[in-house]
Every structure is written in C-alpha cells, then in structure tokens.
Amino acid sequence: MSDLAPRTAGSGGERGIREPEQGRDRGPGFRPSPRERQEGRGERRSNRVVVLVCLTFFGTMLGMSYAAVPLYDLFCRVTGYGGTTQRVTQYSDVVLDREITVRFDANVAGGLPWAFKPVARDVTVKIGETTQASYEAKNVFSRPTSGRASFNVTPQLAGAYFMKVECFCFTDTELAPGETMDMPVVFYVDPAIVDVPELKNIHTITLSYTFFPLDKDGSQGQTAAGKTQTSTDTKLGG
C-alpha cells in the first residue's frame, strides 16, 4: 500500500513537479514567458492608442478654437448678426421719403495711443440716400503706431440693413508721430428696413468703431506712415 502513496519533492529518489510561484522574484536573469511578452506588447499598443486619441482630440479642439473667430466673423458679416453691417459695391436706387438719424461712436482700445473721434456726432438722412461721414484719428505718441478698426451697429438687428459702400474698417493703418488722418465712410440705410416689423418704427441707428493696436513685429512694420493696407476681410461686411 505504501507504494501507492503520492510522492513529493524530496521523497524517495524522485523530485516532484512544482507549480510556478506567483510573484516570483524577477531578477537580472529573469526572462518573461511568451505569454507575458505578448501581454506586454498588447498593453504598450493600447497605451499608444490612448495617447494618440488624446493628442488628436486636443489638436482638433485647438484648431476649432482658432477657426471659431474668423468663421463667426464671416457669419456675422453675411447675415448682419450681432449688429455687423453689410458691405456693398453700388448705391441704392431707391430713396424713401422718410428720414432716419445715424449717430457715430468712436473708441480706442488700450495700448493704442490715438485720439479717435467722429467729425460730426450724427447725421439725419433719407432711407436709401447715400451719405458720407468722416472720422478723425491722430497719433499722440512719439513714434509710429498702427491700428485696425472693428465696427458694429445698434440696434443689432439693423446691422443687416446698414450698407457701407466705402469704409476704413478692417484696414491696417499706421500713423507717424503727431499725424492726423481723415477716415471717411460712405453708407446708406437699405429701404427694406421698413418692411421688418421690429424695425419699421426705428428712428435712430448708431454706428460704432473701435480701433485696436497691431502687433509691432507683424502688421505694424508692413505699412508706410499715413497709409492704409486693406485686409482681405473687407470683401464681406467691411
């Protein structure tokens, strides 16, 4: 009967079979099994996929953030949304026997040492009548400085019916020290404004410009003193 007893390591002259120990020491001479090597490669591939997905996501979000501003600006100029005026190349051929007052507002952002104001604070015109108004900008600094103007109209809904034929907005303008420049804007109010229920009784529109400084190392050195360089943005809504 004793011959049938199970033999263990060290019993008799035979050695028993020992199961691999979990968590055995992986010293300098350790070599992973094929299965472990396969699992390691799979884990590294999975980590690379996760990193690639994250980089793609953040790159896409960054690109969208840069594209959002010009796309929104283009949308506003096409639709008049947010008080953005429309840019046209011809005058109105219809003039209504109804007047409307256009007020002019001027602002300068911080960092641009300019005095900027409208020559006249307001003008009363007939709807559809083409009119020219002027702003005046002066560089009060001791060296040449450059700026670019943005604009909007209030009430905002009226922006789609405020048509500018000529304008200084979206141009890069450099002024020499002490130089003053006249900046005209030619416009008319679209007669279609009287067909809009929300605007048919409007009597006053405000056109507002704000000048912002330009980067000294970028656009500032590209224009001659007292000259203006038109941006491609003037094709729509400028």
Secondary structure, 3 states (H helix, E strand, C coil): CHHHCCCCCCCCCCCCCCCCCCCCCCCCCCCCCHHHHHHHHHHHHHHHHHHHHHHHHHHHHHHHHHHHHHHHHHHHHHHCHHHCCEECCCCCCCCCCCEEEEEEEEEECCCCCEEEEECCCEEEEECCCCEEEEEEEEECCCCCEEEEEEEEEECHHHHHHEEEEECCCCEEEEECCCCEEEEEEEEEECHHHHHCCCCCCCCEEEEEEEEEECCCCCHHHHCCCCCEEECHHHHCCC
